[in-house]
Amino acid sequence: MERELAIAMKFPAGFRWGAATAAHQVEGANTNSDFWLLEHLDGTVFMEPSGDACDHYHRYPDDIALLASLGFNAYRFSIEWARVEPAPGEFSIAQLDHYRRMLETCHRHGLAAVVTMHHFSSPRWLAARGGWEAAETAMLFARYCERVANHLGDLIDTACTINEINLPVVLRQSGFLHSDDAILRAQWRVAAARAVGVEAENFSSFPFCVRSLSREVLLDAHRGATQALRAGRGKFPIGMTLALRDMQAVPGGEDACARARGEAEDIYLEAARGDDFLGVQCYTRERFGEHGVLPADGSARFTQMGYEFCPEALEAAIRYAAAAACVPLIVTESGVATADDSQRIEFVERALAGVARCLRDGIDVRGYFHWSLLDNFEWLFGYAPRFGLIAVDRETQRRTVKPSAEWLGAFARANGTG
Ligand code: BGC
């Protein structure tokens, strides 16, 4: 595919330019979370444990200063429920104060603070009570959000409730997770349940949850959290984020594609309709044949994640989401796993050209957050995939700014190419 360098990319005044992270992937030592437990089981499915991650818990002042100095005007990070509520109903003021200092640091550097209330990891105690498959979780999540809003709301600029609320369905469709039954019987689930002293059916961790049970719980949790955040200190836009793909049907695959889209996207896009915004997250495209997702064709380029290098997927996802959800959009994640940073620049430039075309056509997109600020812990895949604008030495925690960070920072400072 040709690189589209020729178009002038103009972005509206006030457009948010940021990078994103998630607590468990960068903070380090998130020991009270369900993921920490899963990473340390005998026979774990994780390539390696998260360990110190990027030690962002301690190094956030320098990381945030660096982000601002590069030219960005926003930072998206998540608040870790497992830290804020270490035991059911027991809230840690010290941890809330930690996140308050992070928010203050953002503001001191002129960065808008976009917080995510749940980015995959949950308290271990929640997972042992049925996690996102248990109806009471919606209320528990709203209660945690209420505490956060009361303590931090005056410093929050935008809040995402649940990151990729549709991910359990997407992973199933992409062949990454198997049937509900297989999840219930999975060895890791049995081992994790044993470790916390409950039956396997009572242990559940996002996004590896049984779809039929978790969908309504997650949507209820989103609604309850929205109300709780609205009622707290401060006034800021609130929305969910979705994992979207450019879902394309090859001839004969139209029905399969529409079915998959209905289940993985349409239900959630409809649920987002009354929200203040929707967070769009898109990494690739998937083509559908009669029987579901097809392997990429022989000419495709692949990312380190094993899926197709396809920056134009973002534009398609934005167009689809805008038409279905009818709310303002923020690109809360877009990026690529590659060891070759020049490919990252190519990816971002092509993805942004798509955002610019959407804006030109009148679609209300309010920001672009690159995934990710740092090379970080990529869940099951460990530290091998490199999504960061900034490299992190795993031994010394030394940060090295990559050319893509300089490039995107300059682009952000200029609000486009002129
Ligand atoms: C998630 C991130 C993840 C990224 C890259 C998104 O699905 O929100 O946590 O690291 O994709 O795979």
Boltz pocket constraint, residues with backbone or C-beta under 6 A from the ligand:
constraints:
  - pocket:
      binder: B
      contacts: [[A, 22], [A, 25], [A, 163], [A, 164], [A, 243], [A, 281], [A, 333], [A, 371], [A, 377], [A, 378], [A, 379], [A, 387]]
      max_distance: 6.0
